[in-house]
Amino acid sequence: MSLKSFKPTTPSNRYKVLPAFDEITKSTPEKSLLQPLRKSGGRNNNGRITTRHIGGGHKKHYRLVDFRRARRDAATVLGIEYDPNRTCRIALVQYEDGTKSYILAPVGLTVGMKVQAGDTVAPKVGNAMPLKNVPLGTAIHNIEVRPGSGGKIARSAGQQAILSNRDGEYALVKMPSGEVRKFRVDCYCTIGQVGNTQHMNESSGKAGRTRWMGIRPTVRGMCMNPVDHPNGGGEGKSKSGGGRQHLKSPWGHVKGQKTRRLRKPSDAFIVQRRKNK
């Protein structure tokens, strides 16, 4: 996967860095694996905005990606496609009975390769297998939190986790964040690193492309009025807001404060916290 830059003939081209899409082999999606994707505009069932900065954007369908990998027969990769709903690419595979499915496309997966899920499959790129059979030190992605629930961990572009050790009925996995966490050895995962590894180096180059993605502008609270934000108001560029106030969100969360619950049940599975950044 490579990136392409542009000659600065316009202000938007000066800093624009976009993917070259050279790994894409199929431009039209499989119609049987599409679902309508309706927009919410960040509003709940009462019409109130619950998530800000959402609205507009290009129309798109949702691709039904198989995160569970429940089938145990081999499948052939028919093509690598672009998915507007996620940062990585997806691969269209066809099983022996003709059934088609989408899976996440890892690095090194090409058209014509065979992929399979099961307890006795080889640990090669694209194959899904339980953690108890994965060789130690292998890069994995699409990891299940509970056996049979479908992959939840390490699914975005360039992500990978490392199986570091096994201890009884638990496997120790080093997460992409650096955290070491325990998973049941019966949880399935997929071998390899998620593709589109250069996604983090992309630059849209202009605000319009961000609007195409359905992201609306973000206004600083300091620029608002006191009725709209705790940091609003004041004469000129004021950091006081008409009276000394702590920097916090409209819902009272102090910036810089940890938002994770102090006693979360899943803390028991954390062996080592992620690195302090």
Disulfide bonds with the S-S distance in Angstrom:
none
